Amino acid sequence: MDTKKTKLLELINITVGYNGNTVIKDANLEVYNDDFIGIIGPNGGGKTTLVKAIVGLLKPKKGEIQYHFNRENIEHSIGYMPQVNYIDKKFPISVRDVVMSGYMDKKKLFKRFTLIEKQKAEDLLAQTGIADLKKKSIGNLSGGELQRVFLCRSIISSPKLLILDEPNNFVDNRFESELYELLGELNKTMAVMIVSHDIGMLSTYIKTIACVNKELHYHKSNQISEAQLRDYNCPIQLITHGDIPHTVLKHHNH
């Protein structure tokens, strides 16, 4: 494992939005090779918009994103697992083909996959517990099964950065803890950014927190207080830890 800390990318005063509307304003962030960043914030605060800007699906209206790797090979350098509800389940493609499509950014059209590439797909499907589904159409899968498929796809090319958008929305309880353990292992060889409403569950694994609510506030710790959330204008629920884990909700007017 390479222990040298290197910068992968940098957001410099980026403003991002849709159809003339600003969603995130003047965001700054540096991402390093060993980072494990939890991205939190209210619905509509801009978490998914931030992720789409980083992976190149949205161009900032202002500011700059600097990539410290081959900009032309961004799809190979960044593994992206979007929310399941953004996936067209009617598209006629098998589980195995979806996973193998993670190689396509670096393969020439119609070029055959190597035996090593095929074996890696088989290994990932087995590791995530869906080897028996490899010939199934994605339209016949549950939300949790789909998440596993797209996780395999996002990491098959060994990216420098893995970004997951709300993976625990559809993951079944049995796989949830396995997912977090797997992300912890992946973080030994790649940076990880995960959008989640349940940072309490991830606090063992994440190293830092980015609060996103129209603005971005970066917290260089995996623990964050209610006072800090107020300062960041980031109204989310807090998860407490102890002998009996529970959620604490602040009084509000809605």
LOMILO-313033 format. One record per residue (C-alpha): residue in three letters; z, x, y. Coordinates in steps of 0.2 Angstrom, whole numbers, plus 2048, in hexadecimal, padded with zeros to 3 digits. Layout:
ALA; Z; X; Y .
...
***
This chain:
MET; 800; 800; 800 .
ASP; 7FB; 806; 811 .
THR; 80B; 806; 81C .
LYS; 802; 80B; 82C .
LYS; 803; 7FE; 839 .
THR; 7F2; 7FA; 841 .
LYS; 7ED; 7ED; 84D .
LEU; 7E1; 7E0; 846 .
LEU; 7DD; 7D5; 855 .
GLU; 7E3; 7D1; 866 .
LEU; 7E2; 7C1; 870 .
ILE; 7E1; 7C5; 883 .
ASN; 7E4; 7B6; 88E .
ILE; 7D9; 7AA; 884 .
THR; 7D7; 798; 88A .
VAL; 7D0; 78D; 87C .
GLY; 7CB; 77A; 87C .
TYR; 7BE; 76D; 878 .
ASN; 7B2; 763; 883 .
GLY; 7B9; 76A; 893 .
ASN; 7CB; 767; 88E .
THR; 7D7; 775; 88D .
VAL; 7E2; 776; 87D .
ILE; 7E9; 787; 87F .
LYS; 7EB; 791; 88F .
ASP; 7ED; 7A4; 892 .
ALA; 7F2; 7A8; 880 .
ASN; 7F6; 7BA; 87C .
LEU; 7FA; 7C1; 86A .
GLU; 7F8; 7D1; 860 .
VAL; 7F7; 7D0; 84D .
TYR; 7FA; 7E0; 843 .
ASN; 7F6; 7E3; 830 .
ASP; 808; 7E0; 82A .
ASP; 80B; 7D0; 834 .
PHE; 811; 7C0; 82C .
ILE; 811; 7B4; 83B .
GLY; 816; 7A2; 83A .
ILE; 80E; 796; 847 .
ILE; 818; 787; 84C .
GLY; 816; 779; 859 .
PRO; 814; 767; 85B .
ASN; 805; 75D; 856 .
GLY; 7F7; 75F; 863 .
GLY; 7FF; 76E; 869 .
GLY; 7F0; 779; 865 .
LYS; 7F5; 782; 855 .
THR; 7E5; 77E; 84C .
THR; 7DB; 782; 85B .
LEU; 7E3; 793; 85C .
VAL; 7DE; 796; 84A .
LYS; 7CC; 791; 84D .
ALA; 7CA; 79D; 85B .
ILE; 7D1; 7AB; 851 .
VAL; 7C5; 7A8; 843 .
GLY; 7B6; 7A6; 84E .
LEU; 7B3; 793; 84D .
LEU; 7B7; 791; 85F .
LYS; 7B3; 79C; 86E .
PRO; 7C0; 79E; 87B .
LYS; 7BC; 797; 88C .
LYS; 7C5; 7A5; 894 .
GLY; 7CC; 7B6; 88E .
GLU; 7C7; 7C1; 87F .
ILE; 7CB; 7C3; 86D .
GLN; 7CA; 7D5; 868 .
TYR; 7C7; 7D9; 855 .
HIS; 7CC; 7EA; 84F .
PHE; 7C0; 7E9; 840 .
ASN; 7AE; 7E5; 83E .
ARG; 7AB; 7D6; 849 .
GLU; 79A; 7D2; 840 .
ASN; 7A4; 7D1; 830 .
ILE; 7B2; 7C5; 836 .
GLU; 7B1; 7B9; 828 .
HIS; 7B4; 7C7; 81B .
SER; 7C2; 7CE; 826 .
ILE; 7CB; 7BE; 829 .
GLY; 7CF; 7B2; 81A .
TYR; 7D1; 7A0; 821 .
MET; 7D8; 791; 818 .
PRO; 7D6; 781; 822 .
GLN; 7DF; 771; 821 .
VAL; 7D9; 767; 811 .
ASN; 7D5; 757; 81B .
TYR; 7C7; 762; 824 .
ILE; 7BE; 764; 813 .
ASP; 7AF; 75A; 80D .
LYS; 7B5; 755; 7FC .
LYS; 7A4; 74C; 7F8 .
PHE; 79B; 75D; 7F8 .
PRO; 795; 760; 7E6 .
ILE; 79C; 771; 7E3 .
SER; 7A8; 777; 7D5 .
VAL; 7B9; 77F; 7D7 .
ARG; 7B2; 790; 7D1 .
ASP; 7A3; 78F; 7DD .
VAL; 7AE; 78C; 7EC .
VAL; 7B9; 79B; 7E8 .
MET; 7AA; 7A6; 7E5 .
SER; 7A3; 7A0; 7F6 .
GLY; 7B0; 7AB; 7FE .
TYR; 7A5; 7BA; 7FA .
MET; 796; 7B2; 802 .
ASP; 798; 7BA; 813 .
LYS; 795; 7CB; 80C .
LYS; 788; 7C6; 7FF .
LYS; 776; 7C6; 802 .
LEU; 76E; 7B5; 7FE .
PHE; 76B; 7B2; 7EB .
LYS; 773; 7C3; 7E7 .
ARG; 77D; 7C2; 7D7 .
PHE; 790; 7C4; 7D6 .
THR; 796; 7D3; 7CC .
LEU; 7A1; 7D1; 7BD .
ILE; 7B0; 7D8; 7C7 .
GLU; 7AE; 7CB; 7D4 .
LYS; 7AD; 7BD; 7C7 .
GLN; 7BC; 7C3; 7BF .
LYS; 7C6; 7C4; 7CF .
ALA; 7C2; 7B1; 7D1 .
GLU; 7C8; 7AD; 7C0 .
ASP; 7D8; 7B7; 7C3 .
LEU; 7DB; 7AE; 7D3 .
LEU; 7D9; 79D; 7CB .
ALA; 7E5; 7A2; 7BD .
GLN; 7F1; 7A9; 7CA .
THR; 7F2; 798; 7D4 .
GLY; 7F2; 78E; 7C4 .
ILE; 7E1; 785; 7C5 .
ALA; 7D7; 78F; 7B8 .
ASP; 7D4; 780; 7AE .
LEU; 7CC; 777; 7BD .
LYS; 7BF; 784; 7C1 .
LYS; 7B0; 779; 7BB .
LYS; 7B7; 769; 7C4 .
SER; 7AF; 763; 7D4 .
ILE; 7BA; 765; 7E3 .
GLY; 7B8; 752; 7E6 .
ASN; 7C3; 74F; 7D6 .
LEU; 7D1; 759; 7DC .
SER; 7E2; 755; 7E4 .
GLY; 7E7; 75B; 7F5 .
GLY; 7F2; 768; 7ED .
GLU; 7E5; 76E; 7E1 .
LEU; 7D8; 770; 7EF .
GLN; 7E5; 77B; 7F9 .
ARG; 7E6; 786; 7EA .
VAL; 7D3; 787; 7E9 .
PHE; 7D0; 78B; 7FB .
LEU; 7DF; 798; 7FB .
CYS; 7D5; 7A1; 7ED .
ARG; 7C5; 7A0; 7F7 .
SER; 7CE; 7A7; 807 .
ILE; 7D5; 7B7; 7FE .
ILE; 7C7; 7BB; 7F2 .
SER; 7BF; 7C7; 7FD .
SER; 7D0; 7D0; 801 .
PRO; 7D0; 7CD; 814 .
LYS; 7DA; 7D6; 821 .
LEU; 7E2; 7C6; 828 .
LEU; 7E5; 7B6; 81F .
ILE; 7E7; 7A6; 829 .
LEU; 7ED; 796; 822 .
ASP; 7EE; 785; 82B .
GLU; 7FB; 779; 825 .
PRO; 7FA; 77E; 813 .
ASN; 80A; 775; 80E .
ASN; 804; 764; 814 .
PHE; 7FB; 761; 803 .
VAL; 803; 76E; 7F7 .
ASP; 80D; 766; 7E9 .
ASN; 820; 76B; 7E8 .
ARG; 81D; 776; 7D8 .
PHE; 810; 781; 7E1 .
GLU; 819; 781; 7F2 .
SER; 825; 78F; 7ED .
GLU; 818; 798; 7E3 .
LEU; 80C; 798; 7F3 .
TYR; 81A; 7A0; 7FE .
GLU; 81D; 7AD; 7F0 .
LEU; 80B; 7B1; 7EF .
LEU; 809; 7B2; 802 .
GLY; 817; 7BE; 802 .
GLU; 80E; 7C9; 7F6 .
LEU; 7FE; 7C8; 7FF .
ASN; 807; 7CD; 80F .
LYS; 809; 7DE; 807 .
THR; 7F6; 7E1; 809 .
MET; 7F1; 7D6; 817 .
ALA; 7F8; 7CD; 826 .
VAL; 7FC; 7BB; 825 .
MET; 7FC; 7AD; 832 .
ILE; 802; 79B; 82C .
VAL; 802; 78B; 836 .
SER; 811; 781; 830 .
HIS; 81D; 773; 835 .
ASP; 829; 77A; 829 .
ILE; 82D; 78C; 82F .
GLY; 83F; 78A; 827 .
MET; 837; 78A; 816 .
LEU; 82D; 79A; 81A .
SER; 83B; 7A3; 824 .
THR; 83E; 7AF; 815 .
TYR; 82C; 7B5; 816 .
ILE; 826; 7B4; 828 .
LYS; 82A; 7C2; 833 .
THR; 826; 7BB; 845 .
ILE; 823; 7AA; 84C .
ALA; 816; 7A4; 859 .
CYS; 81A; 793; 862 .
VAL; 80B; 78A; 867 .
ASN; 80B; 77B; 873 .
LYS; 7FD; 77D; 880 .
GLU; 804; 78F; 882 .
LEU; 808; 79C; 876 .
HIS; 819; 7A4; 875 .
TYR; 81C; 7B2; 868 .
HIS; 82D; 7B5; 861 .
LYS; 82F; 7C6; 858 .
SER; 83B; 7BF; 84B .
ASN; 83B; 7B2; 83D .
GLN; 84A; 7A9; 844 .
ILE; 849; 79E; 853 .
SER; 856; 794; 85C .
GLU; 855; 782; 864 .
ALA; 858; 78A; 875 .
GLN; 849; 796; 873 .
LEU; 83E; 787; 86D .
ARG; 843; 77E; 87D .
ASP; 83E; 78D; 887 .
TYR; 82E; 78E; 87E .
ASN; 82B; 77B; 881 .
CYS; 828; 77A; 86E .
PRO; 830; 769; 868 .
ILE; 831; 76B; 855 .
GLN; 83E; 767; 848 .
LEU; 84A; 774; 843 .
ILE; 84F; 778; 831 .
THR; 860; 77F; 82E .
HIS; 865; 78A; 81F .
GLY; 875; 789; 815 .
ASP; 87C; 783; 805 .
ILE; 873; 772; 808 .
PRO; 863; 775; 812 .
HIS; 860; 767; 81E .
THR; 856; 763; 82D .
VAL; 85D; 761; 83F .
LEU; 854; 756; 84B .
LYS; 858; 757; 85E .
HIS; 85B; 747; 867 .
HIS; 84B; 741; 870 .
ASN; 845; 733; 87A .
HIS; 836; 72E; 86F .
***
